[in-house]
Amino acid sequence: MNSEFNFPGQEFEGDNRTVYVRAINIEDLPDDMQDAASGADHLYAVCTEEGEQLALVNERRLAFVLAREHDYAPVSVH
């Protein structure tokens, strides 16, 4: 499951370009998103330090690539 999302640009608060990549369990998502997940056990979220989800993707590697393509510095959350 990949959804297009326009990352914040200049309006991103402060100079901190760090985002966090973490696994999200499918059962923690709304029903319509669970249906769109096509049988996956989990997705990966790209989040701000405040926890705002910027993107959801189906591969961890893709989350890092997506963040870097938008000039963010991704960090893994365990």
Secondary structure as UniProt FT lines:
FT   TURN            10..11
FT   STRAND          18..25
FT   HELIX           26..28
FT   HELIX           31..36
FT   TURN            37..39
FT   STRAND          42..47
FT   TURN            49..50
FT   STRAND          53..57
FT   HELIX           60..69
FT   TURN            70..71
FT   STRAND          73..76
//
